[in-house]
Amino acid sequence: MKLKHIMLMTVLYIIATLSLVILSNQNILENDTNRVLKTIDKIQLFLEKHPDNPLPDNFEHLPKNTVNSDTKKIKKGATYARSLDSQEITVTSPIFSEGQINGYLKVTENRTSTFFTDFAIIIFAILFYLAVAIQVLRSAQRAYVFRENTVAKIKNIERSPLTQSYLMNENDDKITTELNKLGEKIQKQALSHTEKKENLYEFIEFFQFPIFIYNNKGKIRRTNASFKNEFSDTENLDIFSPYADFLNFLVDKILHPDIQEKLFYFEKLGAYYQVRITPLPDLDSRFMVTMMDVSSYRRTVDAHNAFIANVSHELKTPLTSIKGFAELLETDSISSSDTKNFASIINKESSRLMNLVQDTLLLTKQNHRIDKKKINLTALIQNILQSSRPQINEKSLHLESQIEEITFKTNEPMVHSIFENLIENAIKYTPANGQIFVSLYLEQNKVIFSVTDNGPGLSEIQKERIFDRFYRVDESRAEVSGTGLGLAIVEKNVQELHGTIDVVSILGKGTTFTVSL
């Protein structure tokens, strides 16, 4: 890794750490403000009952005609005014009487110290940075050793490149191993015949991946059927002009004829190929190129890496909150109300963490055998709706259902997860006083389950991504809780039960999910 890249990532990491410190300090400041506002509310209630009682030293009652920067802000529409210094926070709040400002209550209290929180974040950031730095140094050392071994091997095979393996050791990736085995097999087969050129040309036709042979003048002398299907029947390397890196790679081998392989992405084909070039000095200085399509493997690796990155990101947020508030609880300077508040936050983030882990396990579980038995789908849905009644009542939603009496042979946990996730999703995205319609019926020996809401709806782009892992509609991401895995689990379960799921949505009107089993 180049030094400038390391410096850039270090600067970005420092910026991210400082941003986290700033956000943490802002959160603590908001908590202090809310604490003072709650105190003001209590004092105002007390004054209404006991107007003649004296106020504590840190409280000041201001007449309604008081004019200063704080009262000006309130008169302009602010609900309160706040001023700060390094040790104290001062909040001025209006006192209303019959809808009119009848005075002001000014309270000054000590600010919560951010030293321990900032110190913990910075120490953790430094330790994490050092751990990553050590890992990067180790990786660089391994890469250096591998490079030196590769150079030594290349020098060794220069004497007889067609009869020696390009492999360094058994720890190479499987694609490299298989391609080298194939290359060695082709080399041995090609050199074992007296009519080398003719036998080689016949031999490459047996393989179901592109192979072509070109000479040191840049002319393609032979291709197999697979190459003709993927590209075309041509005699010039100009066919690869849209792929400049690959063309340069082929030309470079004319000047430096040695065995080498490399991964290339062919954009117009939308495919990755692991390319291996083998010089054929005994065949008029020609070169044989084998092209193994590894697109499926690459997509799998990319999807795996993206999933790991998303899970790590989602886990980091609740863990950071739990760690931060746990450290605050260890201090002696917090009040009992703050202790209860912090414990509530830790409990909430722990539940969020458990839900994320549980959903991740459900999503990654490999169901090699799905046990099925007859279950009452009607009772199953009614139980889910009954369990969801508190959430429905909280938002004053109007629920309508049309559920037929159906007994069906299927896997109960998977079907329960499908029904529950779709119903919970409708409740989350339906606005207060909205409507939800749930139906279950039989049609041509298939169970049809649908959930309709009158929420914000989905755009065409959102419909394409709605089943992606960790994806949530942008407009609702900040307002709707969840792990972002619910619909991905639904799609996985539906596919494994050999069913289908359809989405019909109109922006501003609502969305309908329909599952057919």
N, C-alpha and C positions, 0 to 999 in steps of 0.2 A: 504494500500500500504506500502511495506516494506521501511525502511529508505534507504537501499542501492539503491533501485530503484529510490527513489526521488533524491538521490545524483547523480546517473548516468544521469537521465533526466536533472537535473540542469546543470551538466557539459556540456552535449550535447547542451543545450539551450544557455549557455554562448559561446560555440564554434561557434554556428550558428550566434549569435549576433555579435561576433567579426568578423566572416567571412563577414557578411553584411557590417560592418563598413569598412573593408579592401576593399571590392569590390566598395563601394561608394567612398572611397578615390582614388582608382585606376581610377574610372570613371572621377572624378574631375581632376585628373592629366592628363588624356588623353585629356580632354577638354582644359586644359591650353596649352598642347603641340600643339594641333590643332590650337588654337587661335594664338600662336606665329608663327606657320608655315604659317598661312594665312597672318600675318603681314609681314613675310619675303618675301612672294610672291609679295605682294604689293610694298615693298621697291625695290625688284629686277626689277620690271617693271618700277618703277620711275627712278632707276639708269640707265636703258637702254636709257631712254629719256633725262635724265639730269645727265650725269656721273660726272660733276664737282661740283655738289651741295654737301654741307657738310651733314653728317649723324647725326641723333640725338645722344644724349649722351649714350643711352643704346644700340646703334648699333656700331659694329666694323667690318671694312672690312679687311680681312686677305688675304695676297698674296697666290698664288697657291702653293708656295714652303714651306708654313708654315707646320711644323711638330710638332704635339702634339697628345695626346690621342684621341681627337675628330676627327682630320683629318685622323688619322690612321683608325678609325672605318669606315669613309666614303670611304676611298680608298679600304677597304676590301669589300665594297658592300652595306654598310648602306646608306639609303636615307638621314639620318640626324643623328646628335649626340646630346645627351641631358645630362645635369648635373643639379643637384638639391642641394639646401640647405633648411633650414627651412623657408625662406622668399621668395626666388627667384628661377626662372627657367631659365636656359641658354640653348639655342638651336643654334647649328652650322649647317648651310646648305650650300651645294656646289653651286657655280655659274658656269653654263655651257656656253660654247661658241663653237658652231659648234661641239657639242657632246663631248667636252673635258672640264675638270675642269679648270676654269680660275680664281679661287679664292674662298673665303669662306665669308659668312656673318654670324656674331655671334651676337645674340640678347639676352639681359637679361631683363626679366620682372618680376613683382611681381606674386607670386603664389596665387591662390584662397584659402581663408581660409576654412578649413574643420571643424572648431570648431562647428558651428551651426548644420551642418548635423550630425556629430558624436554625439553631445549632444542630438539631437532629437531622433536618433535611440536608444541610450542607455536609455533615459527616457521612450520612448514607450515600449522598451523591459522590463524594470523594472515594469512598470504599468501592462503590459500584464501578466508578471510572477506573480505579486501579485494577479491579478484577478483570474488566474488559481489556485493559491495556496488557495485562499479563497474558491473557488468552490470545490477543493479537500477536504479541511477540512470539509466543509458542507456535502459532500457525505460520508466521513468517519463517521461523527456524525450520519447521517441517518442510515448507515449500522450498527453502534454499537447499536442504539436503536432497529432496526429490529432484530438483533441477540439476544438481551436481551429478547425481546418479544417472539421470537421463543423458546428460552430455557424455559421461563415461561410456554408457551403453551404446550411444550412437557412434562414437569413435570405434568401438569394438566391432560393430556390425558393418562398418564401411568396407571391410575386407570381403565380406560375403553377405550382403543385405538380404538376399532371398532365402537364406537358410537359417537365419537366426531370429529369435523372437524379439519383439519390441517391448515386451512387458518388463517392468522393473521388479515387481514382487506380487504376491498373491493378494495384497491389500488394494489393488487397483479396482475401480468400479467394474460392475458386471458387463456393461456395454463394451468397455475397452477390452475386457478379457475375451468376450465372445467374438468381437471383431478381429482380434489378433489370432484367435484359434482359426477363424475362417480364413484370414489372410495366409496363415501358415499352411492350411490345407490346400488352398488354391496354389500357393507357391510350389508345394511338393508335387501336386498333381501336374502342374504345368511343366515342371522340370524333369518329370519322370518319363516323358515321351520324347522320341527322336524328332518328330515333327512338332516342335514346340509351339509355333505360332498357330497352326491349324488346330491343334489339340486345345490350346487355351481358348481360342475363339469358340469352339464347340462347348467347352467346359462352362463358360460364363452363362450360357443359355439356361443352365439348370437352376439358377438362383432367381428367387422371386423379389429381388430388390435391384435397383439400378446399378449397373456396372458399365463403364466405358473405358476404352484404351485410346490414348492419344500419344503423338510423337513429339520430338523436340522442336518441331516446326509449328506446333500449335494446331495440328490437324487431328480430328477424331477419326481413328482408323477402324474402330469396331464398337458396337453397342449391343446390349442384350435386349430382349423383348420388354423387360420391365422398364428399362431406360426410355425406350421409344414411347411407352404408355405415359410415363410421368413427364417427359420433356418432348422430344421429337427426334426423327431420324435425320441427323445433320452431320456434316463433316468439319464444322468449324467450332472453335471454342467461343465464337461470338454469341452463341446462343445463351451464354451466361453473362452477357454484358449488363443485364439489369442487376446482377449480383456482383458488384465490384470486388468485394472482399474475397469471394470464392474464386473469381477469375484471377485475381492477383496471387492467390494461393497456388493455383495450377501453374501459372507462369513462373512463379518463384521456384517450383520444383524442377523446371527445365534447367535453371541455373544452378540449383543445389539439389541434385538428385539423391534423396534419401527417403527412408520410410517415415511417414509422419501421418498423424490423424488429427482432426479438428472438428469442432461442432459449428455448423452454419445454420442460419435461419433463412429460408427462402420465402420472402414476404408474399410474392404473388401466388405461391402454392399454399401458404399458410402452414408450412411444415418445417420441422427441424430434422437435419440429416447429420449423422456422424460419418464424416468422410475420411477415408484412409487411402493414401497414395502409396503405391509400391512400384519402385523403378524396376524395369525389365531390361537390363543391359544386354542380355543375350538375344533380345528381339528388336534389333535396330534402335536401341536407346528409347524404348517406349515406356509408357507409364500406365499402370492399371489403377483405376479409381473405383472404389466400392462405396456405395452410399446407402447407409442403413437409416430408415425412417424411425426416429425416436421421439416423434411428436407426442404420442400418448404418454410416454414416460415423463417427458418434460412437463406436460400439463399436470400430470399427477404430482410431480415434485413441486411445481409452482403452487398448486392448490393446497398441498400439505403445508408448505412454508407460509402461505397466506393465512391458513387456518391457525397455525401455531402463533403467528404474529398477532392475529386478532384476539385469540384467547389470552395471550400474555398481556395485551393492552387492557382487555376487559378486567382481568384479575388485578392489575396494578392499581386501578382506581379505588376499589373497596379496601384493598390491603393498605394503601397509603392512608386512607381515612382511619382505619382501625388502629394502625401504628401511631398516627399522630395524636389521636384522642386518648389512646392508652397511655402515652407518655405524659399527656397533660394530667391524667388522673394520678400519676405518680408524684406530682408536685403537691406541696402543702398550701399553695396560695389560692386554690380555687374554692368557691363556695359550694354549699351542699346542693343548691339549685343547678349550678354548673355541672357538678358531679353527676346528678341525675340526667341532665341533658346530654352530657358526653356519653354516658352509659347507654342511653337510648339510641344515639347515633351509631355506637359500636354494634349494638344489637341489630339495628337496621342494616348496616353494611355487612354484617356476618350472614344475615339471611340472604342478602343479595348474592354474596359469595357462594353460599350453599346452593342457591338456585342455579347459578352459572355452572358450577361443577356438575350438578345433577343433569342439567340440559346438555352439557358437553358429553357426558357419559352416554346419555340416550342417543345423541346424534352420531357418536362414533361406535356404538355397539354393533357388532356384526351378528346378525340373526341368521346363523347357518340353518337352523331348523325352527319353523314357526309352528307352535302348538295351537291348534284350533279346537274350539268346542262351541256348542250352541249356547248363546246368551240372549237375554232379553234386551234388545237395543232401546226399547221404549223406556224401560225402567232406568237404564244407564243414563240416557239423556235427561230424564226427569230428576235424577239424583244430582247431576251436574248443575242443572238450572237451580235446584234448591240450594246447593252449596254456594252458588253465585248470587243468591238473592240479596245479601248485604251490599254487595257492590252495585247491583242494579238499583236498590232503594236509595243508596247514597247519591246516585246521579239522577234519581227520579226518572228512570227510563221506563218506557212502555214496552212490555214484552208480550208478543203474540206468538203462539205456536200451533202447528198443525202436525201432530205426531201420531202416526198409525201404530197399531200393535204389531210389532215385528220381532220374530225370533230368528236369529241368523247364526250360522257357524263361522266363527272367525276368531282372531286372537284378541282377547278382552283388553289387556293392557295397551296394546297398540291402538285399538279403536277408541278406547277411553281417552288416550292422549290426543288423538285427532279431534274428537268432539270437544274436549275441554279447551284445547288451544284455540280453536276457531271461535268458540263462544266467548272465551276471555278476551280474544283479540277484538271482537265486535264491541264488547263492553268498554274496553279501553279507548277505542277510537270513536265511539258514538258520543256526541256532546250531551250535556245535561238536558233532560226533558226530551231526549231523542227516542227513536223507535228501533226495536230489534225484532226480527221475525225468524223463527227456527222451524224447520220442517223436516219430516222423516217419512218416506213412503217407498213402496216397491214399484218398480217399473221394468218389465221384461226380465223378471227374475234377478234384478239388481237392486241393491239398497241405495237409495238416493237421499243424501243428507245435505241440507243447505242452511246457511246463516246469512241473513241480510241485515245491513245497518244503514242508517242515513247519515253517516259520518262525512268526512271531507272528500272521500273518494281518492282515486289513484290516477296519475297520468300514465301514458303508454310506457314511458321510461321506467316509472316506478313499478308497473305491472311486470316488466321484464325482470326486475331485480327483487321482487317481493319475497321470493323463496331463498334468496342468498343468505348465507350465514352472517349474523350480526348486522343485517341491514334493517333499518327502520326508516319510515318516511321522514324526510328532513324537517318538515314543518312541525312534526309532533315529537321529534326526538327529545326535546328538553322537557316536554310535558308528560309523556307516557313512559311509565316504568316498564322494565322487562329486560331480558338478556339478549333479545334480538335473535334467538334461536328457535322460537316457537313454530313459525311457519316452515323453517327448514326441517324440523322434526316431523311436522305434519306431512310434508312432501315425501320424506324418506319412508315413513310408515305406510303411506298410500301406495308408493311404488312397490314396497316389499309385500303388500297384500294384493298386488296386481290390480290395483284400482286406478282411477283417474281423478284429478282435481282441476277444476276450472275457476277462473276469476272473471267476473264481469263488474266493471266499475265505471262510474261517471263522476267527473270532478264536480264537487259541490252537491252531489245527489246521494252518493253512498256506494257501497260495495257488496257484492254477493259472492260467497265462496260455495261451490257445489262439489261434493265428493260422491263418487260412484264406486261401489264395492261389489 
